[in-house]
Amino acid sequence: MAISRKPKTDTAVSEAEIKAVIEKGGSVVNDSHGPERRNLQLRLEATLIEQIDALRGKRMVPPSRHTWILEAIHEKLQNG
């Protein structure tokens, strides 16, 4: 294990420098690299969710419920 010296704390930073850093702020993550996404609330009967979970469980690596439902929607859209 490497041993290092304790950092020196005598480096004074002025209030103006601290205020400049705070006021600079940061940037907001921009997720404009893909299609616009919208949230959708979906209410399903418990028996339907159990059927979905049973089918998901048969796969070698079960996808999340969300992913499984997206796959089903895409299949339906492709096959009409």
N, CA, C and O atoms as a MOPAC input file, in Angstrom:
PM7 MOZYME 1SCF
protein

 N      0.83900 1    -1.16800 1     0.00000 1
 C      0.00000 1     0.00000 1     0.00000 1
 C      0.89400 1     1.24400 1     0.00000 1
 O      1.82700 1     1.36100 1     0.79500 1
 N      0.59000 1     2.14300 1    -0.88900 1
 C      1.38800 1     3.35800 1    -0.98400 1
 C      1.01200 1     4.32200 1     0.13100 1
 O     -0.14900 1     4.43800 1     0.52400 1
 N      2.02400 1     4.99900 1     0.62100 1
 C      1.79100 1     5.98200 1     1.66700 1
 C      2.09200 1     7.35100 1     1.07700 1
 O      3.13000 1     7.56000 1     0.44900 1
 N      1.18200 1     8.26000 1     1.28700 1
 C      1.40300 1     9.61800 1     0.78100 1
 C      1.24500 1    10.60500 1     1.92200 1
 O      0.64700 1    10.30300 1     2.95500 1
 N      1.78700 1    11.77100 1     1.71400 1
 C      1.70400 1    12.80200 1     2.73300 1
 C      0.29700 1    13.36700 1     2.79600 1
 O     -0.45000 1    13.34800 1     1.81800 1
 N     -0.03500 1    13.85700 1     3.94300 1
 C     -1.30900 1    14.52300 1     4.15000 1
 C     -1.30700 1    15.80100 1     3.30200 1
 O     -0.32200 1    16.53900 1     3.31200 1
 N     -2.39600 1    16.07200 1     2.56800 1
 C     -2.40900 1    17.27500 1     1.74600 1
 C     -2.33700 1    18.52700 1     2.60500 1
 O     -2.87800 1    18.57900 1     3.71000 1
 N     -1.66600 1    19.52000 1     2.07900 1
 C     -1.53100 1    20.78400 1     2.80700 1
 C     -2.84800 1    21.54100 1     2.74300 1
 O     -3.49200 1    21.60900 1     1.69600 1
 N     -3.23000 1    22.09800 1     3.85600 1
 C     -4.48900 1    22.84100 1     3.92500 1
 C     -4.27800 1    24.34000 1     4.00800 1
 O     -5.22100 1    25.09600 1     4.24500 1
 N     -3.04400 1    24.76800 1     3.81400 1
 C     -2.77100 1    26.19100 1     3.96100 1
 C     -3.02300 1    26.98300 1     2.68600 1
 O     -2.77600 1    28.18900 1     2.66400 1
 N     -3.50400 1    26.34900 1     1.62900 1
 C     -3.80100 1    27.07600 1     0.40000 1
 C     -5.13300 1    27.78700 1     0.57600 1
 O     -6.18500 1    27.14900 1     0.62200 1
 N     -5.08500 1    29.06500 1     0.66900 1
 C     -6.28200 1    29.86800 1     0.91100 1
 C     -6.98700 1    30.17000 1    -0.41000 1
 O     -6.35700 1    30.49900 1    -1.41400 1
 N     -8.28200 1    30.05000 1    -0.37600 1
 C     -9.10700 1    30.37000 1    -1.53100 1
 C     -9.99200 1    31.53600 1    -1.12800 1
 O    -10.62300 1    31.52700 1    -0.07200 1
 N    -10.02200 1    32.53200 1    -1.98700 1
 C    -10.79700 1    33.72500 1    -1.63500 1
 C    -12.28800 1    33.47300 1    -1.80400 1
 O    -12.71000 1    32.58800 1    -2.54800 1
 N    -13.06100 1    34.26300 1    -1.10400 1
 C    -14.52300 1    34.17200 1    -1.22100 1
 C    -14.96100 1    34.42600 1    -2.65400 1
 O    -15.91900 1    33.81200 1    -3.12400 1
 N    -14.28000 1    35.31400 1    -3.35000 1
 C    -14.62800 1    35.64200 1    -4.73900 1
 C    -14.44200 1    34.41900 1    -5.63900 1
 O    -15.25900 1    34.16700 1    -6.52600 1
 N    -13.36500 1    33.66000 1    -5.40900 1
 C    -13.12100 1    32.45600 1    -6.21300 1
 C    -14.19200 1    31.40300 1    -5.94100 1
 O    -14.66700 1    30.74000 1    -6.86300 1
 N    -14.56600 1    31.25200 1    -4.68100 1
 C    -15.61200 1    30.29100 1    -4.32100 1
 C    -16.92900 1    30.69200 1    -4.96600 1
 O    -17.63000 1    29.85500 1    -5.53400 1
 N    -17.26200 1    31.97300 1    -4.87600 1
 C    -18.50900 1    32.47600 1    -5.45600 1
 C    -18.52200 1    32.29700 1    -6.97200 1
 O    -19.56400 1    31.97900 1    -7.54500 1
 N    -17.37600 1    32.49600 1    -7.63000 1
 C    -17.28500 1    32.33800 1    -9.08100 1
 C    -17.56200 1    30.89400 1    -9.48800 1
 O    -18.24600 1    30.64500 1   -10.48100 1
 N    -17.03300 1    29.95100 1    -8.72400 1
 C    -17.26200 1    28.53400 1    -9.02500 1
 C    -18.73700 1    28.18300 1    -8.84800 1
 O    -19.32000 1    27.48700 1    -9.67900 1
 N    -19.33100 1    28.66800 1    -7.76800 1
 C    -20.74400 1    28.37500 1    -7.50200 1
 C    -21.63100 1    28.98400 1    -8.57300 1
 O    -22.54800 1    28.32300 1    -9.05900 1
 N    -21.37800 1    30.22200 1    -8.94700 1
 C    -22.20800 1    30.89500 1    -9.94600 1
 C    -22.02200 1    30.34100 1   -11.34600 1
 O    -22.91700 1    30.43500 1   -12.18700 1
 N    -20.84700 1    29.76000 1   -11.59000 1
 C    -20.60900 1    29.15900 1   -12.90900 1
 C    -21.61200 1    28.04400 1   -13.15500 1
 O    -22.12600 1    27.89100 1   -14.26300 1
 N    -21.88100 1    27.27700 1   -12.12300 1
 C    -22.86500 1    26.20000 1   -12.23200 1
 C    -22.40500 1    25.10900 1   -13.18100 1
 O    -21.23000 1    25.01300 1   -13.53700 1
 N    -23.35700 1    24.29900 1   -13.57400 1
 C    -23.06000 1    23.19900 1   -14.47900 1
 C    -24.02500 1    23.22400 1   -15.63800 1
 O    -24.78000 1    24.17900 1   -15.81700 1
 N    -23.99400 1    22.18700 1   -16.40700 1
 C    -24.90700 1    22.11100 1   -17.54700 1
 C    -25.87100 1    20.95100 1   -17.34000 1
 O    -25.55800 1    19.98600 1   -16.64300 1
 N    -27.02200 1    21.05400 1   -17.93900 1
 C    -28.04100 1    20.02500 1   -17.86300 1
 C    -27.77100 1    19.01200 1   -18.95500 1
 O    -27.43500 1    19.38300 1   -20.08000 1
 N    -27.91400 1    17.73900 1   -18.63500 1
 C    -27.71000 1    16.69900 1   -19.62000 1
 C    -28.78700 1    16.83100 1   -20.68800 1
 O    -29.97600 1    16.90600 1   -20.38000 1
 N    -28.36100 1    16.85700 1   -21.93800 1
 C    -29.28400 1    17.00300 1   -23.05300 1
 C    -29.42300 1    15.65900 1   -23.74800 1
 O    -28.45900 1    15.15700 1   -24.32600 1
 N    -30.59600 1    15.08000 1   -23.69900 1
 C    -30.83600 1    13.76800 1   -24.30900 1
 C    -31.53900 1    13.94800 1   -25.65800 1
 O    -32.62700 1    13.41400 1   -25.87500 1
 N    -30.91200 1    14.69800 1   -26.55000 1
 C    -31.53200 1    14.95300 1   -27.84400 1
 C    -30.92100 1    14.09100 1   -28.94100 1
 O    -31.02300 1    14.42400 1   -30.12200 1
 N    -30.28700 1    12.98400 1   -28.55800 1
 C    -29.63000 1    12.12800 1   -29.53400 1
 C    -30.53400 1    11.03400 1   -30.08000 1
 O    -30.08100 1    10.20500 1   -30.87000 1
 N    -31.76600 1    11.01100 1   -29.69200 1
 C    -32.66100 1     9.95900 1   -30.15500 1
 C    -34.04700 1    10.51000 1   -30.38200 1
 O    -34.27700 1    11.71500 1   -30.27600 1
 N    -34.96800 1     9.61900 1   -30.69500 1
 C    -36.34100 1    10.07500 1   -30.91400 1
 C    -36.96300 1    10.58500 1   -29.61600 1
 O    -36.56800 1    10.19600 1   -28.51700 1
 N    -37.92500 1    11.44600 1   -29.77500 1
 C    -38.62700 1    11.97000 1   -28.60600 1
 C    -39.34000 1    10.82200 1   -27.90300 1
 O    -39.97900 1     9.99100 1   -28.54900 1
 N    -39.23000 1    10.78200 1   -26.59800 1
 C    -39.88600 1     9.73500 1   -25.82300 1
 C    -40.94400 1    10.36000 1   -24.94300 1
 O    -40.77400 1    11.46500 1   -24.42800 1
 N    -42.02600 1     9.64500 1   -24.78000 1
 C    -43.10900 1    10.08900 1   -23.91100 1
 C    -43.44700 1     8.96600 1   -22.94500 1
 O    -43.33100 1     7.78800 1   -23.28400 1
 N    -43.85900 1     9.32900 1   -21.75700 1
 C    -44.26000 1     8.33900 1   -20.76300 1
 C    -45.68600 1     7.88500 1   -21.03200 1
 O    -46.52500 1     8.65400 1   -21.50000 1
 N    -45.93700 1     6.62500 1   -20.72800 1
 C    -47.25700 1     6.04300 1   -20.91000 1
 C    -47.55900 1     5.19200 1   -19.68800 1
 O    -46.75600 1     4.34600 1   -19.29300 1
 N    -48.70600 1     5.41800 1   -19.10200 1
 C    -49.10000 1     4.59900 1   -17.96100 1
 C    -49.95100 1     3.45500 1   -18.49300 1
 O    -50.88300 1     3.67100 1   -19.26800 1
 N    -49.62800 1     2.24800 1   -18.07500 1
 C    -50.31700 1     1.05800 1   -18.56800 1
 C    -50.86000 1     0.28200 1   -17.38200 1
 O    -50.10900 1    -0.07700 1   -16.47500 1
 N    -52.16500 1     0.02000 1   -17.38400 1
 C    -52.78300 1    -0.75800 1   -16.30500 1
 C    -53.15300 1    -2.12600 1   -16.86600 1
 O    -53.88900 1    -2.23400 1   -17.84600 1
 N    -52.62700 1    -3.16800 1   -16.22500 1
 C    -52.89300 1    -4.53800 1   -16.66500 1
 C    -53.47700 1    -5.33400 1   -15.51300 1
 O    -53.19200 1    -5.06600 1   -14.34600 1
 N    -54.29300 1    -6.31300 1   -15.85500 1
 C    -54.82900 1    -7.20600 1   -14.83200 1
 C    -53.70900 1    -8.07400 1   -14.28000 1
 O    -52.75100 1    -8.39200 1   -14.98500 1
 N    -53.83400 1    -8.44800 1   -13.03800 1
 C    -52.80400 1    -9.24700 1   -12.37000 1
 C    -52.56100 1   -10.56000 1   -13.11100 1
 O    -51.41800 1   -11.00700 1   -13.20600 1
 N    -53.61800 1   -11.18700 1   -13.63700 1
 C    -53.44300 1   -12.46700 1   -14.33900 1
 C    -52.63200 1   -12.28600 1   -15.61600 1
 O    -51.84900 1   -13.16200 1   -15.98200 1
 N    -52.81300 1   -11.15400 1   -16.29700 1
 C    -52.03900 1   -10.88700 1   -17.51000 1
 C    -50.56400 1   -10.67300 1   -17.17200 1
 O    -49.68200 1   -11.14000 1   -17.89200 1
 N    -50.30800 1    -9.97300 1   -16.08900 1
 C    -48.92200 1    -9.75900 1   -15.65400 1
 C    -48.27700 1   -11.09700 1   -15.28500 1
 O    -47.10400 1   -11.32300 1   -15.58400 1
 N    -49.03700 1   -11.98200 1   -14.63600 1
 C    -48.50600 1   -13.29800 1   -14.27900 1
 C    -48.17200 1   -14.10400 1   -15.53000 1
 O    -47.15800 1   -14.80200 1   -15.55900 1
 N    -49.01400 1   -14.01600 1   -16.56900 1
 C    -48.74400 1   -14.71800 1   -17.83100 1
 C    -47.47700 1   -14.16500 1   -18.49100 1
 O    -46.65300 1   -14.92500 1   -19.00000 1
 N    -47.33100 1   -12.85000 1   -18.48000 1
 C    -46.13700 1   -12.22100 1   -19.05700 1
 C    -44.89500 1   -12.67700 1   -18.29800 1
 O    -43.88500 1   -13.03000 1   -18.90600 1
 N    -44.97300 1   -12.66900 1   -16.97600 1
 C    -43.82800 1   -13.08000 1   -16.16600 1
 C    -43.46200 1   -14.53900 1   -16.39500 1
 O    -42.28500 1   -14.89900 1   -16.37400 1
 N    -44.46500 1   -15.37700 1   -16.61200 1
 C    -44.19700 1   -16.79900 1   -16.88400 1
 C    -43.44400 1   -16.94800 1   -18.20700 1
 O    -42.49700 1   -17.73000 1   -18.29800 1
 N    -43.86100 1   -16.20300 1   -19.22800 1
 C    -43.17300 1   -16.27200 1   -20.52100 1
 C    -41.76600 1   -15.68700 1   -20.42700 1
 O    -40.82900 1   -16.22400 1   -21.01800 1
 N    -41.61400 1   -14.59600 1   -19.69100 1
 C    -40.28700 1   -14.00200 1   -19.51100 1
 C    -39.35400 1   -14.98900 1   -18.83100 1
 O    -38.17800 1   -15.08700 1   -19.18300 1
 N    -39.88000 1   -15.72200 1   -17.85200 1
 C    -39.07100 1   -16.66000 1   -17.07400 1
 C    -38.55800 1   -17.83700 1   -17.86800 1
 O    -37.60800 1   -18.49600 1   -17.44600 1
 N    -39.16300 1   -18.11800 1   -19.01100 1
 C    -38.72800 1   -19.25100 1   -19.84300 1
 C    -37.49500 1   -18.91800 1   -20.67000 1
 O    -36.84900 1   -19.82000 1   -21.20400 1
 N    -37.15900 1   -17.63800 1   -20.78300 1
 C    -35.99100 1   -17.25400 1   -21.58200 1
 C    -34.71500 1   -17.44400 1   -20.77300 1
 O    -34.72600 1   -17.35800 1   -19.54500 1
 N    -33.61100 1   -17.70500 1   -21.47800 1
 C    -32.33800 1   -17.95100 1   -20.80300 1
 C    -31.94000 1   -16.75800 1   -19.93700 1
 O    -31.52000 1   -16.92700 1   -18.79200 1
 N    -32.07500 1   -15.56100 1   -20.48400 1
 C    -31.84800 1   -14.33200 1   -19.72400 1
 C    -33.14900 1   -13.54600 1   -19.79300 1
 O    -33.40600 1   -12.85200 1   -20.77700 1
 N    -33.96800 1   -13.65300 1   -18.75600 1
 C    -35.27500 1   -12.99400 1   -18.79700 1
 C    -35.14200 1   -11.47800 1   -18.89800 1
 O    -34.44000 1   -10.86300 1   -18.09600 1
 N    -35.81100 1   -10.87200 1   -19.87700 1
 C    -35.77100 1    -9.41100 1   -19.97200 1
 C    -36.66500 1    -8.79300 1   -18.90500 1
 O    -37.48400 1    -9.48000 1   -18.29400 1
 N    -36.50400 1    -7.52100 1   -18.69100 1
 C    -37.40000 1    -6.83800 1   -17.76700 1
 C    -38.79600 1    -6.82800 1   -18.37500 1
 O    -38.96100 1    -7.02100 1   -19.58000 1
 N    -39.77500 1    -6.60500 1   -17.54800 1
 C    -41.15600 1    -6.52600 1   -18.03200 1
 C    -41.28400 1    -5.43100 1   -19.09400 1
 O    -41.94100 1    -5.61500 1   -20.11800 1
 N    -40.65500 1    -4.31100 1   -18.83500 1
 C    -40.67900 1    -3.18400 1   -19.76500 1
 C    -40.13500 1    -3.59700 1   -21.13800 1
 O    -40.75700 1    -3.33400 1   -22.16800 1
 N    -38.97600 1    -4.24200 1   -21.13600 1
 C    -38.36100 1    -4.68100 1   -22.38500 1
 C    -39.23200 1    -5.71000 1   -23.08600 1
 O    -39.39000 1    -5.66000 1   -24.30600 1
 N    -39.79400 1    -6.63300 1   -22.33400 1
 C    -40.64600 1    -7.66900 1   -22.93200 1
 C    -41.84900 1    -7.03600 1   -23.61900 1
 O    -42.21000 1    -7.42500 1   -24.73000 1
 N    -42.47200 1    -6.05900 1   -22.95900 1
 C    -43.64600 1    -5.39200 1   -23.53100 1
 C    -43.25000 1    -4.60700 1   -24.77600 1
 O    -43.99000 1    -4.60600 1   -25.75900 1
 N    -42.08200 1    -3.92900 1   -24.75400 1
 C    -41.61500 1    -3.21800 1   -25.94500 1
 C    -41.38600 1    -4.17800 1   -27.10800 1
 O    -41.75000 1    -3.87300 1   -28.24300 1
 N    -40.78500 1    -5.33600 1   -26.83500 1
 C    -40.57300 1    -6.34100 1   -27.88500 1
 C    -41.91100 1    -6.78900 1   -28.46800 1
 O    -42.04700 1    -6.92500 1   -29.68400 1
 N    -42.89400 1    -7.01800 1   -27.60400 1
 C    -44.21200 1    -7.45900 1   -28.07000 1
 C    -44.86700 1    -6.39000 1   -28.94300 1
 O    -45.49100 1    -6.70900 1   -29.95500 1
 N    -44.72800 1    -5.14400 1   -28.55800 1
 C    -45.29600 1    -4.05500 1   -29.36100 1
 C    -44.62500 1    -3.99800 1   -30.72100 1
 O    -45.30200 1    -3.86500 1   -31.74100 1
 N    -43.29300 1    -4.09700 1   -30.74900 1
 C    -42.56600 1    -4.05700 1   -32.02500 1
 C    -42.94400 1    -5.23500 1   -32.92100 1
 O    -43.09800 1    -5.07000 1   -34.13100 1
 N    -43.09400 1    -6.42600 1   -32.33100 1
 C    -43.53300 1    -7.59700 1   -33.11700 1
 C    -44.90000 1    -7.34200 1   -33.74000 1
 O    -45.11300 1    -7.62500 1   -34.91900 1
 N    -45.80700 1    -6.81700 1   -32.96100 1
 C    -47.16600 1    -6.55400 1   -33.43100 1
 C    -47.13800 1    -5.52300 1   -34.55600 1
 O    -47.86200 1    -5.66400 1   -35.54200 1
 N    -46.31400 1    -4.49300 1   -34.41800 1
 C    -46.22200 1    -3.46400 1   -35.46000 1
 C    -45.61800 1    -4.00300 1   -36.75100 1
 O    -46.01800 1    -3.59100 1   -37.84000 1
 N    -44.64600 1    -4.93000 1   -36.63800 1
 C    -44.01100 1    -5.50000 1   -37.82900 1
 C    -44.94700 1    -6.46100 1   -38.54800 1
 O    -44.96500 1    -6.50500 1   -39.77900 1
 N    -45.73000 1    -7.23700 1   -37.78400 1
 C    -46.57400 1    -8.26400 1   -38.37300 1
 C    -47.98700 1    -7.75400 1   -38.68100 1
 O    -48.78400 1    -8.45800 1   -39.30200 1
 N    -48.28100 1    -6.55900 1   -38.25500 1
 C    -49.58300 1    -5.97700 1   -38.55100 1
 C    -50.60600 1    -6.53500 1   -37.65900 1
 O    -51.77600 1    -6.16500 1   -37.75400 1

